[in-house]
Amino acid sequence: MTTERFGTREEVIRWIKEVGINNKVTVIISRSDTETGKRGRSNKIIFGCDKGEKHKISDSGTQSASKKCGCPFKIRSTPAKDGSGWKIDVKCGLHNHGLPDRLKGHSFIGRLTTDEKQHVADLAKRHVAPRNVLLSLQDNYPENVTRITQVYKHKSVIQKEIRGPRSEIQHLFKLIEDAGYVYWSRKKDDSEVVREIFWAHPDSIKLLNIFPIVLVMDSTYKTNKYRQPLFEIVGMTSTELTFAVGFAYMESEQTENFCWVLEKLKELFVKKDMCPQVILTDRDLALMKAIEVVFPSSINLLCRFHINKNVGAKCKQHVVNDLQKTIDTLWMEVVWASDEVEYGQRLHQLEQACVDYSGFINYVKDTWLTPHRHRFIGAWINRVLHLGNTTTNRVESAHWKLKQMLGNSIGDMVKCWEAMNNNLRLQLGNIRASFQKSFYEVEHAHVSPFYGYLRGSVSRAALRRIAEELLRVDYVGTNRQICGCTLRTSYGLPCACELGRYRLGGIPIPIDVVHVYWRKLTMEVELEVDEDDGSEVDMTSAMDELWRRFRSLDVIGKRALKSRICELAYPTMTTLCPPSEKIKTKGGVKKKGKKPADYDVYRDPSYHEYVDKASQSSQRKSQSSQRQSQPSQTSKKIKLSKKQPQFILQFLNHIRSYIEDVVNVESDGNCGFRVIASLHGYGEDGWPMVRRELGLELIDKDRSTLYDKLFSNRLSVVRESLMIESFGSQPPEKWMSLPDMGYLIANRYNVVLVCLGNPCMTFFPMTSSHSPNVSIYCIGFVNRNHWVQINMKEGFPLPPITLDWKIFRSHIATTWMLGFAGCMQHWQLLTLVLA
């Protein structure tokens, strides 16, 4: 209680709340009124405990709760009649509940103050994690009792205030316009849904025109909740730093989509005749075709890293362990061959070593060497000015940095753009700093007068490469044949034989022998444009034509034309909308401690990683078996009895004695593909590769006619069953079904597929002839909804083949029936005996 008078209403409220907090009581305003001159209205404030009012019981079944318990505490404050200020009158000073020791976490007391809200806003703008924002609040405001929930709520309020009533695409366009980006978009036919969108930072455009020689391109995934692939294009500065040129979200990765993006990239060049000399990509056939169409004069190189990894993976599948290392070494010698003569010699050595492994050497030749050797073999690419870029590592690294900034894959396009923009700001700062270092700083190794003309005029990265090449002068001298001149042709820098001549003559390296690319040490320059009359960027005639058309139209036509012009003039009022969401972004996680695979930003394992994992697993098993003694027949029976006996009993009686083992796999709707992946050496987790390869098999140009006849009007259904949107559990229409998948598996992997279930079936390849060393994959269908792997004894009987195989197989495929005639007759005999 107090007799003190308060000058204003706000002073009363502040004093009562402070006293309440000091006594561990949360006081709130229950009612208030203001005098307006009308009857019954007067200045007053009624305070109460936050636990006042009655507890309301709800049957919602949730874990919600209420702090209300009917507390009678009440204070009334009104202005004194003598005009001395506001007085306080305690009507009831009692509480019907205990008082807490601390007010930590209280929803009312924990409300953020104005200063604290600004602090949260500043940190949220820098993408600081909420938990770290809360820690910062506690450090800067020791009396703060805010919970992390309040931080999340205020961040949400900030985002809503920034976006306002704008839609996602409208807000995205506003951000892009405000930052001065150049961008294009297009929508799907007969809809307002964005199909593709491409944007580029103004400084990135400037860097592209300064350093246009080499571009690296690649797609990445799992960056947004729409599951659209992100196509990123990067370049390299004279200081060998990576800069982002542009980003594009695409509907799909078809040649037409890539052509649209590359056409927009082409418009970023100031001069019409300018284009990249070298474009580095993976072996994406659609992208390679688009490059041929849009940039026909550019040289398209392929990433050596991914080629070597794929060849190594294929080697592990076909070649015995003892020879794998030798063949890998021979392959690398082929890749690094310095001229065509050496290439022929190295290839001959590889062919001799792989004489017993025709599958591997055919893969190497048919997939890589014959169609693409000029894109990655040293004998050809050493003649190309690639500036040291022979892998897509630059763009892969750019993907990683972006995903580090994103944090998860459930954000919208606005969040993705903000992450890209923040990355670009950091990137451009590093590039400017690198230019300044090359201009002002001199490395100790470059103090020699030999570099006198180059210091401060050539990038430090170029000087380092020249210094490394200078070490070769001692044994190269001035002999061009020994030198090879790779640094000259591939980097535009003086090679060893040139440096030898300068050293012999006691001449410093002339600056003219260094390619102009390495001499550009600033981006603060005006771009050179074509000399024309300015008609290319003059809009006078276009605007006159618009006015002429506008005046000639009727009212409806004028409205339509105005609407189209407004879309260009006011992009923040666009009617475009984003694609539909492809993944669930809310909801609890089913398995405790395990995050949904759809939420992360990290890429799925590549083909060679599946093979490496399977190879390592098999090696561990082999080593383990070597350490153990040979088990007896009794121990084998015990092992078998522990291995899924409930599955063995589901197979036909006459085949059970031929079953050595039944291996179960995870039942998530991908079990059939998991079994095939395990049998093929990918390991159980390689099931996405099997789905992908069977999808490629379905569109294989050599067998497309066969599948059109075989599947007829079911072709689209089969194709859809192989395509999935997420890596979780799959619905029944995505499960592996026979006989459809049986034909694809046998043809794709050139194996014999045996299915034990109801019915039992055998699938031979339909377009190849019988091979004595063919692999036999045996799978079983159990519980009417699950596939398992079956390990059979040698020479087991084969069930009959399907009628469609007999109808649609090629003539040479008949040899499969002849080769396995004994096993198939054995099955028929067992069936007759049991009947």
Protein Blocks (a to p, Z undefined) as FASTA:
>chain_A
ZZbdcfbfklmmmmmmmmmmmnopacddfbdcddehiahiacddddddfkgcjddddfkl
pabdcfbeoiabdcdddddfklnaccdddfblcdfbdcdfbfghiaklmpccfklmmmmm
mmmmnopafklmmmmmmmmmmmbccdfklmmmmmmmmmmmmnmmadfklmmmmmmmmnop
acdddddehiabdfbdcdddfklmmmmmmmmmbccddddehkbfnlpacdddddddfkop
acdfbdcddfbdcfklmmmmmmmmmmmpmblkbccfbdcddddfklmmmmmmmmmmbccd
ddfklmmmmmmmmmmmmpcfklmmmmmmmmmmmmmpcbfklmmmmmmmmmmmmmmmmmlm
mmmmmmmmmmmmmmmpmklmmmpceeopabfklmmmmmmmmmmmnopacbcfklmmmmmm
mmmmmmmmmmmmmmmmmmmpccfklmpmklmmmgopacfklmmmmmmmmmmmmmnomafk
lnoommmmmnopacfklmmmmmmnopacdfklpcfklmpccfbbcddddddehlmmpckl
mmmmmmmmmmmpcfklmmmmmmmmmmmmmmmlccbdcdddfbdfbdcdfbghiacfklpm
bdcddfklmmmmmmmmmmmmmmmmmmpccddfklmmmmmmmnopllmmmpcfklmmmpmb
dcddddehjmmmmmmmmmnonojklmmmmmmmmmmmmmomklmmmmmmmnmmmmmmmmmm
mpcfbfcdcdfklpccdfklmmmmmmmnopadddddddddddddfkbccdfkbccddddd
ehhiaccdddddehiacddddfklmmmmcfklmmmmmmmmmmmmmmmmmmmmmZZ
